[in-house]
Amino acid sequence: MQLCTFVKEKRHLVKLTQPELAAKAGVGLRFIRELEQGKETLRLDKVNQVLQLFGYEVGPIQIKRFTDD
């Protein structure tokens, strides 16, 4: 699942508008809109501010690589 879809679904689940989510997370409305639209260059600290409201955070995960062995 893409991050933009995840955030939008979580926001709808708790019945928050974009402006309400922005205010609760301490980020700007423009940031929330860009996050939910899938903008690829966003500040990770701000993404985590938003995700923390839902009990999540972004972190490194190992990429599984497939080989032709």
VENDA-V419120 format. One record per backbone hydrogen bond with DSSP energy under -1.0 kcal/mol. CO is the residue of the C=O (numbers start at 1). NH is the residue of the N-H. If there is no record, write none. Layout:
BEGIN
CO_NH / CO_NH
END
This chain:
BEGIN
2_6 / 3_7 / 4_8 / 5_9 / 6_10 / 7_11 / 8_12 / 9_13 / 10_14 / 11_16 / 12_15 / 17_21 / 18_22 / 19_23 / 20_24 / 21_25 / 22_26 / 22_27 / 28_32 / 29_33 / 30_34 / 31_35 / 32_36 / 33_37 / 34_39 / 35_38 / 43_47 / 44_48 / 45_49 / 46_50 / 47_51 / 48_52 / 50_53 / 51_54 / 51_56 / 52_55
END
